[in-house]
Amino acid sequence: ESPPLYHAGSILFGTQDGTLYRLDAKQGREIWHFKTEGKIIGSANISHADPSSPRVVFGSHDSFLYCLEFLSGKLIWKYQSENFINGTPACGGNIIAFGGCDARLHILNESDGSLIQAVELGSYIAGSVALDFPRAYLGHYGHRFVCVDLEKKRIEWEYHQLEFPFFSSPAIHQGLVVFGGRDRMLHAVDQLTGESRWFYRHRGKFDASPVICGDKVVAVATDGLLGVFDLSTGEELWSTTLTGPTSASAAVS
């Protein structure tokens, strides 16, 4: 289930048996692997806390967030949460932000993995965090999409339409936050206020994460819809139907 990460000629991905692999992207040859005690379903991310030596950061269902040396796969630090970690950790501004099934947004020091703060959100967090310091954006299982101010250590705003959870991870661009919902809608809200700017209603759930590409949004629904939408208005520009259902996100090249 883990989406692969490409970095510096390598592919990194996790498996159901709890192993993170680094492969040579051209040959598929294994460079190293690292074993955890739980399955890995989120993508890894790259941290540049040490500019001379990139790091790999990822979560596992053993409740730990791991930080490894990119070159060697050696463990630098690990941080224990209180439940499964599903999404991809966000890195930037000398912090790492992630949510998990312990219903908390965790903010860590990027260098050593020490906890800066944990914000209680009251429900499982299945997706990933979008980080635009000092704010973090994420949805959760309690039918809310939230913006957390990391300096004030509080929820800045909450967005809510229907009683359905949010599994989709958000994308941010030009003052908009775009995300999908299990309410069968693709949403765009104002980044500062959380007010709705537009939504697109469909017959399938939007569990996948939307991709913003210039002035367009690419989104995939669970019934196989692949659609391209106008970023500013939400108008459907074109769409097609895939041959089967999917919860995977698109990648745009």
Disulfide bonds with the S-S distance in Angstrom:
none
